[in-house]
């Protein structure tokens, strides 16, 4: 590998004004870690968009290489679990937030943060899934652990045209669920039906202030939106239903009441993908390899090169990205 590599670097001046630049770096400028990886593929998540645009305080150490997901090949390792040539995936662990991330030709990380790349997937496949798809799978697993099955009734997926939502739709439909997809981009209805959605509803049905309890509409939910949307999802969840909460695209607030919990026995499950324990990560990636239809994954994915990352980051924050964006770093 060359002694230098390209990287995207986010910096901040004394007035706390953020700037983004493409720079040349050397391995000795990377942070501490016991595994060096040749980054072959990455992706642009909503969180990456926030990091690059500065629209939310994702980056907490300056300057920093953003990018919370990567897949690639181990170059050097002093970690007992990894050796040169191993194919690996990384999601989260503060990478791209407090530790140099994926938007560079090379990454140096803790081997404890890595999982093996499933044999079924290429590096590009793994990043078509990325944190968004891995979070969607964690949400599905949480519903299953809570005893939810397709026989219980429909499942609603909010933010369905986004990264988490689109893979959640594909996964749940493939597992036999009747999927109700909520999106503000109703022009994507045919695309969502191709992914397996049985019904499409406009997000405006859920995004405005609503009643503490509403007519029962679904048995389960995967919510990547938060705020009024999550409150309304809970209010319309059937008796004994379960909702997995994994995002905040509308907001971090939850203007809800206790009514769904104490009158209908509804459960709200929190999904954390950043610090999830290794065993749960391995389970999620194993299930993704088993359950995610390759054709549906391709339908969700747009491929770009390194030079298009910054533009894609701005587009995803502005709601102009459908599904998943994969970056070929080779």
LOPA-38438 format. One line per 8 residues: for each residue x, y, z of C-alpha. Coordinates in steps of 0.1 Angstrom, whole numbers, plus 5000, padded with zeros to 4 digits. Example, Ala and Ser with C-alpha at 12.3 -4.5 7.8 and 13.67 -1.06 7.14 Angstrom:
BEGIN
5123,4955,5078; 5137,4989,5071 .
***
This chain:
BEGIN
5000,5000,5000; 5011,5036,4993; 5026,5055,5022; 5000,5082,5016; 4962,5080,5012; 4933,5103,5006; 4910,5112,5034; 4882,5135,5042 .
4890,5156,5072; 4865,5176,5092; 4881,5206,5111; 4869,5234,5133; 4884,5268,5139; 4886,5289,5171; 4852,5303,5163; 4838,5268,5161 .
4832,5271,5124; 4834,5237,5107; 4852,5230,5074; 4856,5199,5053; 4885,5191,5030; 4901,5162,5011; 4936,5158,5023; 4966,5134,5019 .
4975,5116,5050; 5001,5090,5062; 4997,5060,5085; 5015,5078,5113; 4987,5104,5114; 4961,5078,5123; 4949,5072,5159; 4958,5044,5182 .
4947,5008,5174; 4960,4973,5170; 4946,4966,5135; 4953,4985,5103; 4927,4980,5075; 4927,4987,5038; 4893,5003,5034; 4876,4989,5003 .
4841,5001,5008; 4821,5025,5030; 4787,5041,5030; 4770,5074,5037; 4746,5072,5066; 4723,5099,5079; 4748,5103,5109; 4776,5107,5084 .
4756,5134,5067; 4752,5153,5100; 4789,5149,5107; 4800,5164,5074; 4775,5192,5073; 4778,5200,5110; 4740,5201,5114; 4743,5180,5145 .
4771,5175,5170; 4782,5141,5158; 4819,5148,5156; 4833,5153,5191; 4871,5154,5184; 4888,5177,5160; 4901,5173,5134; 4885,5140,5125 .
4880,5116,5095; 4842,5109,5095; 4825,5077,5083; 4810,5053,5108; 4811,5021,5086; 4838,5003,5067; 4846,4970,5051; 4880,4959,5040 .
4911,4937,5045; 4935,4936,5074; 4969,4949,5065; 4987,4945,5099; 4975,4933,5133; 4988,4928,5168; 4953,4917,5179; 4950,4879,5186 .
4917,4876,5166; 4930,4890,5133; 4958,4885,5108; 4967,4901,5075; 4943,4892,5048; 4913,4888,5070; 4881,4903,5056; 4863,4925,5082 .
4834,4948,5089; 4832,4977,5114; 4800,4995,5125; 4800,5022,5152; 4821,5021,5183; 4826,5059,5181; 4844,5056,5147; 4837,5087,5127 .
4827,5105,5159; 4856,5103,5184; 4880,5081,5164; 4892,5085,5128; 4867,5069,5105; 4861,5052,5072; 4865,5081,5047; 4901,5073,5041 .
4922,5047,5022; 4934,5032,5055; 4919,5029,5090; 4935,5019,5123; 4911,5006,5149; 4908,4983,5179; 4904,4947,5168; 4876,4943,5194 .
4854,4965,5172; 4856,4942,5142; 4835,4913,5130; 4842,4889,5102; 4828,4898,5068; 4802,4870,5061; 4813,4848,5033; 4781,4856,5013 .
4789,4893,5011; 4815,4913,4993; 4828,4945,5009; 4804,4965,4988; 4775,4942,4998; 4783,4948,5035; 4783,4985,5030; 4750,4984,5011 .
4738,4971,5045; 4760,4992,5067; 4749,5006,5101; 4715,5013,5086; 4708,4977,5077; 4725,4963,5107; 4703,4986,5129; 4673,4974,5110 .
4683,4938,5117; 4688,4946,5154; 4653,4960,5154; 4638,4929,5138; 4657,4907,5163; 4643,4928,5192; 4608,4923,5179; 4614,4886,5177 .
4628,4884,5212; 4597,4901,5224; 4576,4873,5209; 4564,4892,5179; 4556,4871,5148; 4538,4879,5115; 4507,4861,5128; 4502,4889,5154 .
4493,4914,5127; 4509,4941,5105; 4541,4959,5112; 4546,4996,5105; 4580,5010,5093; 4586,5047,5095; 4611,5066,5073; 4606,5037,5050 .
4625,5052,5020; 4656,5058,5041; 4685,5035,5048; 4672,5018,5080; 4636,5019,5068; 4642,5004,5033; 4662,4974,5047; 4636,4969,5075 .
4609,4967,5049; 4628,4942,5028; 4637,4921,5059; 4603,4921,5074; 4585,4913,5041; 4610,4885,5035; 4601,4870,5069; 4564,4870,5061 .
4552,4902,5077; 4524,4925,5063; 4545,4957,5061; 4529,4991,5062; 4555,5016,5050; 4553,5052,5061; 4571,5078,5039; 4571,5114,5030 .
4582,5105,4995; 4550,5089,4982; 4566,5089,4947; 4586,5060,4960; 4555,5039,4965; 4562,5015,4937; 4598,5011,4948; 4587,5003,4983 .
4562,4978,4970; 4590,4961,4951; 4609,4958,4984; 4579,4940,4999; 4557,4967,5014; 4520,4957,5013; 4507,4992,5021; 4520,5027,5018 .
4509,5056,5040; 4519,5092,5039; 4541,5103,5068; 4517,5132,5075; 4493,5107,5090; 4519,5102,5118; 4541,5134,5119; 4516,5159,5134 .
4505,5160,5171; 4480,5133,5177; 4458,5117,5203; 4471,5098,5233; 4453,5067,5219; 4443,5061,5184; 4425,5033,5165; 4446,5001,5167 .
4463,4996,5133; 4494,4975,5138; 4509,4949,5161; 4545,4960,5158; 4567,4989,5145; 4602,4998,5136; 4606,5036,5140; 4636,5055,5127 .
4620,5089,5130; 4611,5097,5167; 4591,5128,5179; 4554,5130,5170; 4558,5101,5145; 4569,5076,5172; 4542,5090,5196; 4515,5083,5169 .
4529,5049,5161; 4527,5039,5198; 4491,5054,5200; 4480,5031,5172; 4497,5000,5183; 4475,4970,5191; 4471,4955,5226; 4503,4938,5237 .
4522,4952,5207; 4559,4961,5205; 4577,4990,5188; 4615,4992,5182; 4629,5027,5183; 4662,5032,5164; 4663,5068,5150; 4655,5105,5153 .
4650,5118,5118; 4621,5140,5129; 4635,5148,5163; 4649,5135,5196; 4617,5144,5216; 4589,5120,5223; 4557,5140,5229; 4537,5109,5240 .
4515,5098,5269; 4516,5067,5291; 4482,5056,5277; 4495,5030,5251; 4517,5015,5278; 4492,5012,5307; 4460,5008,5287; 4472,4985,5259 .
4503,4969,5274; 4525,4983,5245; 4562,4979,5248; 4588,5004,5235; 4623,4988,5228; 4654,5010,5224; 4679,4999,5197; 4715,5010,5201 .
4738,5000,5172; 4769,5019,5182; 4779,5001,5214; 4760,4968,5209; 4779,4939,5223; 4799,4916,5199; 4776,4886,5203; 4746,4906,5192 .
4766,4920,5162; 4775,4885,5151; 4739,4874,5154; 4727,4904,5133; 4753,4898,5106; 4745,4861,5105; 4708,4868,5101; 4715,4894,5074 .
4734,4869,5055; 4706,4844,5058; 4675,4866,5055; 4683,4896,5032; 4673,4890,4996; 4702,4899,4973; 4679,4913,4947; 4662,4936,4971 .
4696,4947,4985; 4707,4957,4950; 4674,4976,4945; 4681,4996,4976; 4717,5005,4966; 4734,5034,4947; 4771,5032,4942; 4794,5062,4942 .
4832,5069,4944; 4852,5087,4970; 4849,5121,4954; 4811,5120,4957; 4810,5114,4994; 4807,5151,5005; 4779,5158,4981; 4760,5126,4991 .
4764,5136,5027; 4746,5169,5020; 4719,5151,5000; 4711,5126,5027; 4705,5153,5053; 4683,5172,5028; 4662,5140,5022; 4673,5135,4986 .
4688,5100,4991; 4667,5069,4985; 4678,5037,5002; 4715,5031,5006; 4746,5048,4992; 4778,5026,4989; 4812,5041,4983; 4838,5021,4963 .
4871,5031,4980; 4894,5010,4957 .
***
